[in-house]
Amino acid sequence: MIVTYNWLKEFVDFDLAPEELSHRLTMAGLEVDAMEIIGGGLDSVIVARLASVEAHPEADRLTLCQVETGSGTVQVVCGARNHKAGDLIALAQVGSVLPGDFKIKKSKIRGVESLGMLCSEKELGLAEESEGILILPAGLPLGKPVFEALGLKDVRFELGLTPNRADCLSVVGVAREVAAMVGRPLQLPVAELRETGPAIGSLTSVTVDEPGLCPRYAARLIRGVTVGPSPDWLVRRLEAVGQRSINNVVDVTNLLLMELGHPLHAFDFNLLREKKIVVRQAGEGEVFTTLDSQDRTLKKGDLTICDGIGPVALAGIMGGENSEIQPDTRDILLESAYFNPPTIRRTSKRLSIHTESSHRFERGADVDIVPLALDRAAALILQVAGGEIAAGRIDIYPQKMGERKLRIEGRLTNEILGLKLELSEIQRLLRSIGLAVEPAPDAPEEALQVMVPFSRHDLEREIDLVEEVARLNGYDRIPVTMPVSRMICHLSGGRQRGVARIRDAVVARGFSEVINYSFISPAAWDRIALEAGDARRRTVKILNPLNEDQSVMRTSLVPSLLETVSRNLAYRTRDLQLFELRPVFLPRPGEELPDERRRLVMALCGRRAPEGWTQGGAMVDFYDLKGVVEDLIDHFRVDKVLWPADAGEPYLHPGKSCRIESAGAVLGTLGEVHPVVLQNYDIDTPVYLLDLDIEAFLSVSRESEGFRPLSRFPDVYRDSALLVDEAVTAQMLFDAVAAVRGKLVEDFVLFDLYRGKGVPEGKKSLAIRVRYRSLEKTLTEEEIGKAHGKIIRALEEKLGAEVR
């Protein structure tokens, strides 16, 4: 928002210096992003008179001018054609520096000396474009700085407003803040109308079909206007706040937009079919051409301003080509209305149209200022474009918007701000910004009742009023104190500790954690080859997704982690140990909220050891990841874990995967990613994947059993190679040993598998190593032999094993 110093002074009498005003505005919450002095550094550009204008002796398109400065006469060569002897002009004297760092020097042009430059509006920064030099009004004193002589010397403030301060999107809104600062009254503009035409009701009508979307709509009719260029004062005022002049009628509506913060729109009345206005919703698929010559396809819910046949404007956003003000326009219908903010915001965002009008209506306009803005605009149009105003105005306001009342307590305000303000001082501060304040009926000595005007949509709760008190009293007056707090130690729950322990254990094995979005594309399930009936395809949909790739909540972490692997491989990082420990979101039939279950997904690929001159080039395989999982199982003391072959997951290789089971429950799956899935992710190397259900895993884990003393006596190993059928699995062997291990067996392990020469067809050789130790004594050979023999007999009986 841009305001100027002089414009503010029209509404409030203050004598703050521009620098001080900038500081006070910023401290009041209206941050000044930039301050620019209009005409600053241009005092050397003065009012001068053309004593004579002659043709340049050496150039047909140049003129040679003798210029009177009030203290002498100088010669200037000029390339413009719109000047004549006797005109007052703006002379940039030698040494002047014009906008754009353009320095005026003594020079020779086509052999003739030139001592200065006759300036155009563009060269002085008064307009974006201009033709010829600036011709000044007669009667200005010679030698006086041009900006001072024209009354154009001003200061422009650019404010960085927060979205909640829609009330300050106008000069009057900012002036209200200045009035509160200096303790002076705000002087609102007055509309003086001369209604000389017939009654407006006999010429046109307004029908509002959607009072919920357009609570108030007012209109005036002005006939016999002359559309043309705006007067200089109007052009200068608009340009000072960054607006471009269009014509006198449109410029008035833009002036009121900046002055009062209320958008207006002017229609060519003779282009309105059936000479009436209808406010209604658009039809589905209805096409409308806006002022920027773009065809807009509308939807039901878009609010439109229509004539008797179809749309002539998008309500609160932009007018249409079919009713815009033309050079030959003679009669205009002037609109002033209040529109529902969410409706304007929704249409504006969907159609990607952002205008000064939509910017204000989206944030909430002031419904009470509708008639004032309308009448002031009509009076100004009459002043700059002539014509006659039809008697009366149409004002459709069927149901007045309800008054908003808030309560503010003096004690609470002082507690929050750390101040000692009297209730009367709080009342004065709030009244200074136009709030109607009176003692609360139920507690007049302790609280105040505040009537919130419709211009302040940001005041919704008592704390908002407390913030206003802090802002108006001055943030710098709030005492600075060190915060006081208590430290309270809360022990995390068992689940939280378990999740933290899992994360620490995986990181300790060299894995790096990744965090992906919880949103995913529905196409992800096709990439990991989930079947059509898979429960994971039933997802929670996002109501307002950023894009299709993030339109549903994920029910599996696998697609996201494979995407991360693919991206890292594309960047030539090929040795990866990654994991993600995050929740998935599973819909629950009949319930609004999904079931959030934590899962751990780990991915492993690349070399087993870092590249180096002492390391080999072996690549990781299934058993590397299985070993990490076994460490995790041991760490959490999960008993009787089974590893049945074939995980049953479509994204895992059926011959190189398994399930992880314990206590009859499936804890997760482990295996090599299926080649087809790897191809879907553009992955060209084997990847090994674990998907673990954290809730199920923690439910079967056990806390540490505590300290167990170490044996002081030596251990003894016994190795045995056994010939078994191919159908015998390692798990079957482990189960048989565990059943008869006794108290002397400390550990046992399978350390060799052999097929080949010396082993019959359909058989294989498995070698086990059993470690024996006692906590009480050194074991004898007889005791060890007896215990080991018991194990061998059990293997022979249960598995048909033969000792090799």
SULPE-V228789 format. One record per residue. RES is the residue in three letters. PSI is psi in whole degrees, -180 to 180 (* if undefined). D_FIRST is the distance of its C-alpha to the first C-alpha in whole Angstrom. Layout:
# SULPE-V228789
res={RES | RES}
psi={PSI | PSI}
d_first={D_FIRST | D_FIRST}
This chain:
# SULPE-V228789
res={MET | ILE | VAL | THR | TYR | ASN | TRP | LEU | LYS | GLU | PHE | VAL | ASP | PHE | ASP | LEU | ALA | PRO | GLU | GLU | LEU | SER | HIS | ARG | LEU | THR | MET | ALA | GLY | LEU | GLU | VAL | ASP | ALA | MET | GLU | ILE | ILE | GLY | GLY | GLY | LEU | ASP | SER | VAL | ILE | VAL | ALA | ARG | LEU | ALA | SER | VAL | GLU | ALA | HIS | PRO | GLU | ALA | ASP | ARG | LEU | THR | LEU | CYS | GLN | VAL | GLU | THR | GLY | SER | GLY | THR | VAL | GLN | VAL | VAL | CYS | GLY | ALA | ARG | ASN | HIS | LYS | ALA | GLY | ASP | LEU | ILE | ALA | LEU | ALA | GLN | VAL | GLY | SER | VAL | LEU | PRO | GLY | ASP | PHE | LYS | ILE | LYS | LYS | SER | LYS | ILE | ARG | GLY | VAL | GLU | SER | LEU | GLY | MET | LEU | CYS | SER | GLU | LYS | GLU | LEU | GLY | LEU | ALA | GLU | GLU | SER | GLU | GLY | ILE | LEU | ILE | LEU | PRO | ALA | GLY | LEU | PRO | LEU | GLY | LYS | PRO | VAL | PHE | GLU | ALA | LEU | GLY | LEU | LYS | ASP | VAL | ARG | PHE | GLU | LEU | GLY | LEU | THR | PRO | ASN | ARG | ALA | ASP | CYS | LEU | SER | VAL | VAL | GLY | VAL | ALA | ARG | GLU | VAL | ALA | ALA | MET | VAL | GLY | ARG | PRO | LEU | GLN | LEU | PRO | VAL | ALA | GLU | LEU | ARG | GLU | THR | GLY | PRO | ALA | ILE | GLY | SER | LEU | THR | SER | VAL | THR | VAL | ASP | GLU | PRO | GLY | LEU | CYS | PRO | ARG | TYR | ALA | ALA | ARG | LEU | ILE | ARG | GLY | VAL | THR | VAL | GLY | PRO | SER | PRO | ASP | TRP | LEU | VAL | ARG | ARG | LEU | GLU | ALA | VAL | GLY | GLN | ARG | SER | ILE | ASN | ASN | VAL | VAL | ASP | VAL | THR | ASN | LEU | LEU | LEU | MET | GLU | LEU | GLY | HIS | PRO | LEU | HIS | ALA | PHE | ASP | PHE | ASN | LEU | LEU | ARG | GLU | LYS | LYS | ILE | VAL | VAL | ARG | GLN | ALA | GLY | GLU | GLY | GLU | VAL | PHE | THR | THR | LEU | ASP | SER | GLN | ASP | ARG | THR | LEU | LYS | LYS | GLY | ASP | LEU | THR | ILE | CYS | ASP | GLY | ILE | GLY | PRO | VAL | ALA | LEU | ALA | GLY | ILE | MET | GLY | GLY | GLU | ASN | SER | GLU | ILE | GLN | PRO | ASP | THR | ARG | ASP | ILE | LEU | LEU | GLU | SER | ALA | TYR | PHE | ASN | PRO | PRO | THR | ILE | ARG | ARG | THR | SER | LYS | ARG | LEU | SER | ILE | HIS | THR | GLU | SER | SER | HIS | ARG | PHE | GLU | ARG | GLY | ALA | ASP | VAL | ASP | ILE | VAL | PRO | LEU | ALA | LEU | ASP | ARG | ALA | ALA | ALA | LEU | ILE | LEU | GLN | VAL | ALA | GLY | GLY | GLU | ILE | ALA | ALA | GLY | ARG | ILE | ASP | ILE | TYR | PRO | GLN | LYS | MET | GLY | GLU | ARG | LYS | LEU | ARG | ILE | GLU | GLY | ARG | LEU | THR | ASN | GLU | ILE | LEU | GLY | LEU | LYS | LEU | GLU | LEU | SER | GLU | ILE | GLN | ARG | LEU | LEU | ARG | SER | ILE | GLY | LEU | ALA | VAL | GLU | PRO | ALA | PRO | ASP | ALA | PRO | GLU | GLU | ALA | LEU | GLN | VAL | MET | VAL | PRO | PHE | SER | ARG | HIS | ASP | LEU | GLU | ARG | GLU | ILE | ASP | LEU | VAL | GLU | GLU | VAL | ALA | ARG | LEU | ASN | GLY | TYR | ASP | ARG | ILE | PRO | VAL | THR | MET | PRO | VAL | SER | ARG | MET | ILE | CYS | HIS | LEU | SER | GLY | GLY | ARG | GLN | ARG | GLY | VAL | ALA | ARG | ILE | ARG | ASP | ALA | VAL | VAL | ALA | ARG | GLY | PHE | SER | GLU | VAL | ILE | ASN | TYR | SER | PHE | ILE | SER | PRO | ALA | ALA | TRP | ASP | ARG | ILE | ALA | LEU | GLU | ALA | GLY | ASP | ALA | ARG | ARG | ARG | THR | VAL | LYS | ILE | LEU | ASN | PRO | LEU | ASN | GLU | ASP | GLN | SER | VAL | MET | ARG | THR | SER | LEU | VAL | PRO | SER | LEU | LEU | GLU | THR | VAL | SER | ARG | ASN | LEU | ALA | TYR | ARG | THR | ARG | ASP | LEU | GLN | LEU | PHE | GLU | LEU | ARG | PRO | VAL | PHE | LEU | PRO | ARG | PRO | GLY | GLU | GLU | LEU | PRO | ASP | GLU | ARG | ARG | ARG | LEU | VAL | MET | ALA | LEU | CYS | GLY | ARG | ARG | ALA | PRO | GLU | GLY | TRP | THR | GLN | GLY | GLY | ALA | MET | VAL | ASP | PHE | TYR | ASP | LEU | LYS | GLY | VAL | VAL | GLU | ASP | LEU | ILE | ASP | HIS | PHE | ARG | VAL | ASP | LYS | VAL | LEU | TRP | PRO | ALA | ASP | ALA | GLY | GLU | PRO | TYR | LEU | HIS | PRO | GLY | LYS | SER | CYS | ARG | ILE | GLU | SER | ALA | GLY | ALA | VAL | LEU | GLY | THR | LEU | GLY | GLU | VAL | HIS | PRO | VAL | VAL | LEU | GLN | ASN | TYR | ASP | ILE | ASP | THR | PRO | VAL | TYR | LEU | LEU | ASP | LEU | ASP | ILE | GLU | ALA | PHE | LEU | SER | VAL | SER | ARG | GLU | SER | GLU | GLY | PHE | ARG | PRO | LEU | SER | ARG | PHE | PRO | ASP | VAL | TYR | ARG | ASP | SER | ALA | LEU | LEU | VAL | ASP | GLU | ALA | VAL | THR | ALA | GLN | MET | LEU | PHE | ASP | ALA | VAL | ALA | ALA | VAL | ARG | GLY | LYS | LEU | VAL | GLU | ASP | PHE | VAL | LEU | PHE | ASP | LEU | TYR | ARG | GLY | LYS | GLY | VAL | PRO | GLU | GLY | LYS | LYS | SER | LEU | ALA | ILE | ARG | VAL | ARG | TYR | ARG | SER | LEU | GLU | LYS | THR | LEU | THR | GLU | GLU | GLU | ILE | GLY | LYS | ALA | HIS | GLY | LYS | ILE | ILE | ARG | ALA | LEU | GLU | GLU | LYS | LEU | GLY | ALA | GLU | VAL | ARG}
psi={133 | 131 | 161 | 155 | -48 | -37 | -39 | -38 | -18 | -22 | -16 | 136 | 109 | 160 | 26 | 139 | 151 | -40 | -41 | -40 | -41 | -44 | -43 | -38 | -44 | -43 | -20 | 3 | -1 | 83 | 128 | 109 | -33 | 146 | 125 | 132 | 115 | 122 | 5 | 134 | 10 | 26 | -17 | -5 | 112 | 165 | 129 | 162 | 141 | 108 | -37 | 152 | 115 | 163 | 142 | 133 | -21 | 2 | 129 | -31 | -1 | 153 | 153 | 117 | 138 | 122 | 124 | 127 | -5 | -21 | 6 | -173 | 135 | 157 | 131 | 135 | 131 | 145 | 0 | 171 | 1 | 18 | 162 | 168 | 138 | -17 | 146 | 134 | 171 | 117 | 119 | 111 | 163 | 131 | -14 | 150 | 110 | 163 | 140 | 12 | 40 | 114 | 135 | 122 | 158 | 130 | 170 | 126 | 114 | 40 | 1 | 134 | 137 | 127 | 65 | -168 | 137 | 121 | 147 | 171 | -38 | -42 | -23 | 1 | 18 | -13 | 154 | -35 | 150 | 152 | 122 | -180 | 166 | 120 | 120 | 157 | 149 | 154 | -5 | 143 | 134 | 146 | -8 | 141 | 136 | -46 | -36 | -42 | -35 | -4 | 27 | -6 | 122 | 174 | 128 | 129 | 128 | 116 | 136 | 90 | 144 | 155 | -24 | -12 | 58 | -22 | -18 | 15 | 41 | 160 | -42 | -40 | -43 | -38 | -34 | -38 | -41 | -40 | -40 | -36 | -46 | -5 | 32 | 155 | 151 | 129 | 101 | 149 | 149 | 135 | 117 | 109 | 145 | 103 | 99 | -5 | 178 | 167 | 136 | -32 | -22 | -8 | -30 | 174 | 161 | 131 | 127 | 106 | -18 | 72 | -23 | -31 | -23 | 83 | -28 | 135 | 123 | 152 | 150 | 153 | 128 | 123 | 150 | 28 | 162 | 109 | 131 | -168 | 149 | 155 | 160 | -41 | -36 | -42 | -47 | -42 | -43 | -43 | -30 | -26 | 21 | 17 | 145 | 136 | 136 | -64 | 171 | -36 | -52 | -36 | -35 | -44 | -38 | -35 | -45 | -32 | -46 | -34 | -51 | -12 | 15 | 117 | 141 | 163 | 138 | 127 | 146 | 108 | -34 | -10 | -6 | 116 | 134 | 7 | 44 | 168 | 135 | 125 | 114 | 171 | 150 | 156 | 150 | 122 | 3 | 136 | 135 | 137 | 118 | 176 | -23 | 15 | 24 | 134 | 125 | 126 | 116 | 162 | 160 | 129 | -23 | 128 | 130 | 151 | 122 | 157 | -155 | -13 | -49 | -174 | 142 | -4 | 149 | 116 | 124 | 4 | -62 | 145 | 179 | 158 | -28 | 0 | 16 | 158 | 127 | 166 | -28 | 9 | 137 | -32 | 135 | 145 | 123 | 127 | 137 | 124 | 172 | 127 | 152 | 119 | -48 | -35 | -46 | -42 | -43 | -46 | -43 | -45 | -43 | -38 | -1 | 45 | 116 | 117 | 169 | -36 | -52 | -34 | -38 | -44 | -34 | -36 | -11 | 109 | -177 | 112 | -27 | -17 | -2 | -52 | -37 | -46 | -40 | -48 | -39 | -40 | -42 | -41 | -41 | -38 | -42 | -35 | -41 | -17 | -3 | -164 | -171 | 144 | 129 | 145 | 133 | 172 | 150 | 129 | 97 | 108 | 71 | -35 | 109 | 138 | 139 | 143 | 147 | 128 | 136 | 157 | 139 | 129 | 137 | -42 | -47 | -40 | -46 | -34 | -42 | -42 | -13 | 29 | 177 | 62 | 137 | 154 | -34 | -33 | -39 | -41 | -43 | -43 | -44 | -35 | -26 | -18 | 22 | 14 | 136 | 117 | 137 | 160 | 142 | 134 | -36 | -19 | 70 | -22 | -10 | -23 | 165 | 150 | 128 | 127 | 117 | 121 | 160 | -9 | -17 | 75 | -15 | -13 | 101 | -27 | 172 | -37 | -27 | -39 | -37 | -41 | -38 | -41 | -45 | -43 | -44 | -34 | -25 | 118 | -31 | -10 | -6 | 124 | 143 | 120 | 153 | 138 | 143 | 130 | 163 | 142 | 120 | 124 | 120 | 122 | 133 | 155 | 167 | -41 | -44 | -43 | -39 | -44 | -42 | -40 | -40 | -46 | -45 | -40 | -40 | -41 | -38 | -24 | 9 | 11 | 148 | 135 | 139 | 152 | 113 | 166 | 146 | -10 | 148 | 168 | 142 | -24 | -12 | -33 | -30 | -36 | -30 | 14 | 34 | 142 | 159 | -35 | 5 | 133 | -26 | -12 | -15 | 110 | 166 | 121 | 142 | 133 | -38 | 69 | 153 | -38 | 177 | -30 | -10 | 50 | -10 | 156 | 140 | 142 | 0 | 145 | -9 | -49 | -40 | -42 | -38 | -36 | -40 | -42 | -47 | -43 | -40 | -39 | -36 | -28 | 15 | 27 | 99 | -14 | 101 | 137 | 96 | 151 | 156 | 130 | 94 | 165 | 154 | 163 | 108 | 121 | 144 | 119 | 131 | -1 | 148 | -41 | 143 | 169 | 116 | 115 | 132 | 141 | 152 | 123 | 129 | 143 | 139 | 132 | 165 | -156 | 153 | -33 | 153 | 151 | 134 | 168 | -18 | -6 | 149 | 178 | 21 | 141 | 153 | 157 | -171 | -40 | -21 | -47 | -36 | -36 | -38 | -42 | -40 | -39 | -41 | -40 | -43 | -40 | -36 | 7 | 52 | 123 | 157 | 55 | 133 | 151 | 62 | 137 | 155 | 102 | -22 | 10 | 132 | -20 | -1 | 148 | 123 | -29 | -2 | 45 | 165 | 166 | 161 | 118 | 149 | 138 | 36 | 3 | 145 | 118 | -28 | -170 | 156 | 138 | -176 | 137 | 138 | 139 | -36 | -40 | -40 | -41 | -36 | -28 | 11 | 40 | 128 | 19 | 150 | 139 | 135 | 135 | 138 | 135 | 110 | 133 | 108 | -40 | -46 | -39 | -47 | -28 | -25 | 1 | 161 | 150 | 164 | 142 | 1 | -170 | 136 | 132 | 148 | 143 | 139 | -1 | 155 | 156 | 164 | 134 | 145 | 123 | 140 | 130 | 128 | 138 | 119 | 166 | 155 | -28 | -15 | 126 | 164 | -37 | -39 | -39 | -44 | -42 | -40 | -41 | -43 | -31 | -25 | 19 | -36 | 179 | -11 | -20 | 115 | -33 | 157 | 152 | 147 | 119 | 0 | 145 | 129 | 133 | 137 | -148 | 130 | -10 | 122 | 157 | 135 | 3 | 167 | 158 | 124 | 132 | 128 | 152 | 124 | 133 | 129 | 141 | 149 | 149 | -9 | -28 | 173 | 128 | 144 | 164 | -35 | -42 | -40 | -45 | -39 | -44 | -41 | -37 | -36 | -40 | -44 | -42 | -39 | -40 | -37 | -41 | -43 | -33 | -3 | 31 | 150 | 133 | 128 | *}
d_first={0 | 4 | 7 | 10 | 13 | 16 | 14 | 13 | 17 | 18 | 17 | 19 | 21 | 21 | 22 | 20 | 20 | 17 | 18 | 19 | 16 | 14 | 16 | 17 | 13 | 13 | 17 | 15 | 14 | 10 | 11 | 10 | 10 | 11 | 12 | 14 | 16 | 17 | 20 | 21 | 24 | 25 | 28 | 31 | 29 | 31 | 32 | 36 | 38 | 40 | 44 | 45 | 44 | 47 | 47 | 47 | 51 | 50 | 47 | 47 | 43 | 42 | 43 | 44 | 42 | 44 | 41 | 41 | 39 | 40 | 42 | 44 | 44 | 43 | 43 | 40 | 41 | 38 | 38 | 36 | 38 | 36 | 37 | 40 | 42 | 41 | 37 | 35 | 33 | 30 | 33 | 32 | 35 | 36 | 34 | 31 | 28 | 26 | 23 | 24 | 26 | 29 | 31 | 34 | 37 | 41 | 42 | 45 | 44 | 47 | 49 | 47 | 46 | 42 | 40 | 37 | 34 | 33 | 29 | 27 | 24 | 23 | 25 | 23 | 20 | 19 | 19 | 19 | 23 | 25 | 29 | 31 | 31 | 29 | 31 | 30 | 31 | 35 | 35 | 33 | 35 | 36 | 35 | 32 | 29 | 27 | 24 | 25 | 28 | 25 | 23 | 20 | 20 | 16 | 14 | 10 | 8 | 6 | 5 | 7 | 7 | 11 | 12 | 13 | 11 | 10 | 11 | 8 | 6 | 7 | 9 | 12 | 11 | 10 | 13 | 15 | 14 | 15 | 18 | 19 | 19 | 21 | 24 | 23 | 23 | 20 | 21 | 19 | 20 | 23 | 24 | 28 | 29 | 33 | 34 | 37 | 37 | 39 | 38 | 35 | 38 | 40 | 38 | 36 | 35 | 33 | 34 | 32 | 34 | 31 | 30 | 29 | 27 | 26 | 27 | 26 | 26 | 26 | 27 | 28 | 30 | 30 | 33 | 34 | 31 | 31 | 28 | 27 | 25 | 23 | 24 | 22 | 20 | 18 | 18 | 17 | 14 | 13 | 13 | 12 | 8 | 9 | 11 | 15 | 18 | 20 | 22 | 23 | 22 | 20 | 18 | 18 | 17 | 14 | 13 | 14 | 11 | 9 | 11 | 12 | 10 | 14 | 14 | 18 | 20 | 23 | 26 | 29 | 32 | 35 | 34 | 33 | 37 | 39 | 36 | 35 | 32 | 32 | 30 | 31 | 31 | 32 | 35 | 36 | 35 | 34 | 33 | 30 | 29 | 25 | 23 | 23 | 27 | 27 | 30 | 28 | 31 | 30 | 32 | 33 | 30 | 27 | 27 | 27 | 27 | 31 | 33 | 37 | 37 | 34 | 31 | 28 | 25 | 23 | 22 | 19 | 18 | 20 | 22 | 26 | 28 | 30 | 29 | 26 | 26 | 29 | 30 | 33 | 31 | 33 | 32 | 29 | 28 | 25 | 23 | 21 | 22 | 21 | 21 | 22 | 19 | 22 | 23 | 20 | 19 | 23 | 23 | 20 | 21 | 24 | 24 | 21 | 19 | 15 | 13 | 10 | 13 | 14 | 11 | 11 | 15 | 15 | 14 | 16 | 15 | 17 | 21 | 22 | 19 | 21 | 23 | 21 | 19 | 22 | 24 | 21 | 21 | 25 | 25 | 23 | 24 | 28 | 27 | 26 | 28 | 31 | 33 | 34 | 32 | 34 | 35 | 33 | 31 | 31 | 29 | 30 | 30 | 33 | 32 | 30 | 28 | 29 | 28 | 27 | 29 | 29 | 31 | 31 | 34 | 34 | 36 | 34 | 31 | 33 | 34 | 31 | 30 | 33 | 32 | 35 | 33 | 35 | 34 | 33 | 31 | 29 | 29 | 28 | 25 | 24 | 24 | 22 | 19 | 21 | 23 | 27 | 29 | 33 | 35 | 36 | 39 | 41 | 40 | 39 | 40 | 38 | 35 | 33 | 32 | 28 | 27 | 23 | 21 | 20 | 16 | 17 | 18 | 18 | 21 | 24 | 26 | 28 | 26 | 23 | 24 | 25 | 22 | 21 | 24 | 23 | 20 | 21 | 24 | 22 | 23 | 25 | 27 | 28 | 32 | 32 | 35 | 36 | 36 | 40 | 41 | 44 | 45 | 47 | 48 | 48 | 51 | 50 | 51 | 54 | 52 | 50 | 52 | 54 | 51 | 50 | 54 | 54 | 51 | 52 | 55 | 54 | 52 | 55 | 57 | 54 | 52 | 48 | 46 | 43 | 40 | 39 | 37 | 38 | 37 | 40 | 40 | 43 | 45 | 46 | 49 | 50 | 50 | 52 | 54 | 54 | 56 | 55 | 56 | 55 | 53 | 51 | 49 | 48 | 45 | 42 | 39 | 35 | 34 | 30 | 31 | 29 | 32 | 36 | 37 | 36 | 36 | 39 | 40 | 43 | 46 | 48 | 47 | 49 | 47 | 44 | 46 | 48 | 45 | 44 | 48 | 47 | 44 | 46 | 49 | 47 | 46 | 49 | 49 | 53 | 54 | 52 | 52 | 49 | 49 | 46 | 47 | 45 | 45 | 45 | 44 | 47 | 47 | 49 | 51 | 50 | 47 | 43 | 43 | 45 | 47 | 46 | 49 | 48 | 50 | 51 | 51 | 52 | 53 | 55 | 56 | 57 | 60 | 62 | 61 | 59 | 60 | 62 | 66 | 68 | 66 | 67 | 65 | 66 | 63 | 62 | 64 | 64 | 66 | 63 | 61 | 63 | 64 | 61 | 61 | 64 | 63 | 60 | 63 | 65 | 63 | 62 | 66 | 65 | 69 | 71 | 68 | 69 | 68 | 69 | 69 | 66 | 63 | 63 | 59 | 59 | 56 | 59 | 62 | 65 | 68 | 66 | 64 | 65 | 64 | 64 | 65 | 67 | 68 | 68 | 64 | 62 | 60 | 59 | 60 | 60 | 61 | 60 | 57 | 59 | 59 | 57 | 54 | 54 | 54 | 51 | 49 | 51 | 52 | 56 | 57 | 59 | 56 | 58 | 56 | 56 | 54 | 55 | 55 | 54 | 54 | 58 | 59 | 58 | 60 | 63 | 62 | 64 | 64 | 66 | 69 | 69 | 72 | 75 | 77 | 78 | 82 | 84 | 86 | 86 | 85 | 87 | 85 | 87 | 86 | 88 | 87 | 88 | 88 | 87 | 86 | 83 | 81 | 81 | 78 | 77 | 76 | 79 | 81 | 78 | 79 | 83 | 83 | 80 | 83 | 86 | 84 | 85 | 84 | 86 | 83 | 80 | 78 | 79 | 77 | 78 | 78 | 80 | 80 | 83 | 84 | 86 | 90 | 92 | 90 | 91 | 89 | 87 | 87 | 85 | 85 | 83 | 83 | 82 | 82 | 83 | 83 | 85 | 85 | 86 | 84 | 88 | 90 | 91 | 92 | 95 | 96 | 97 | 94 | 92 | 94 | 95 | 91 | 90 | 93 | 92 | 88 | 90 | 92 | 89 | 88 | 91 | 91 | 88 | 87 | 90 | 89 | 92 | 92 | 92}
